[in-house]
Amino acid sequence: MISLPRLKLSGVGLAAIAAFVALAYWGYLTYSKTQLQKAVIELVKDTSDRLQAGFAADAGTASTDRTVSKLDDLAQEVDKHIIELNRLSASRNRPLVDAAEEYLLTARQILRSQAASKRYRAQVAASERALRDHMQGANRRSRAWIDEAMRMKDRLERDYFDYRTSAEALGRLLESLPGARKRLASHVGAAPLADEAAIGKARQRALEESRRVAGEVERARQLAAVR
């Protein structure tokens, strides 16, 4: 028969073990959450650095081919970060991971849209230049000359449609980035995020470029008006 003191001692021992297990589990959860946050911040910071590099490349004077290639490479690296983010155990801090995913996805799409806009901008410039040369170099307006002018104008319109589509997408993404940045900053702070001023400058630059291309295309349309 077990004595009463032994029963009390066993109860105290079980309580101590239970407390130890609970404390160990709490410590594990805290550690896991901390490690998750560190991993997310690392991905976010590298993505921000690549986004800043994209802004610089877009504003730079390098050739279109080099700029597009760089922007494509930057977007691919951010895509790898998104895959890595999705492999993390998000259950420890789902709001953090969701906010980070939105930020990374927006950054990747901005880089892709920058590349597309640069690529289509070059095509618009080539089509506009070819049309202008054709209109200014003709000695007489034959049927064949008119047909060629119309063909060139149609090509310009197609290229401009592609450019306008990518430029509008870029504008929307740059407009949405500050919101995604703000939501993520509530979890990780502002330090690992893209600079707000740089985002604003990128958006203004995109708007100005879009207006400039629209003006060039409109002048080419007027030049190509065959009477």
Sequence and secondary structure as in RCSB ss.txt:
>XXXX:A:sequence
MISLPRLKLSGVGLAAIAAFVALAYWGYLTYSKTQLQKAVIELVKDTSDRLQAGFAADAGTASTDRTVSKLDDLA
QEVDKHIIELNRLSASRNRPLVDAAEEYLLTARQILRSQAASKRYRAQVAASERALRDHMQGANRRSRAWIDEAM
RMKDRLERDYFDYRTSAEALGRLLESLPGARKRLASHVGAAPLADEAAIGKARQRALEESRRVAGEVERARQLAA
VR
>XXXX:A:secstr
   HHHHHHHHHHHHHHHHHHHHHHHHHHHHHHHHHHHHHHHHHHHHHHHHHHHHHHHHS S HHHHHHHHHHHH
HHHHHHHHHHHHS GGG HHHHHHHHHHHHHHHHHHHHHHHHHHHHHHHHHHHHHHHHHHHH SS  HHHHHHHH
HHHHHHHHHHHHHHHHHHHHHHHHHHHHHHHHHHHHHH STTS  HHHHHHHHHHHHHHHHHHHHHHHHHHHHT 
  
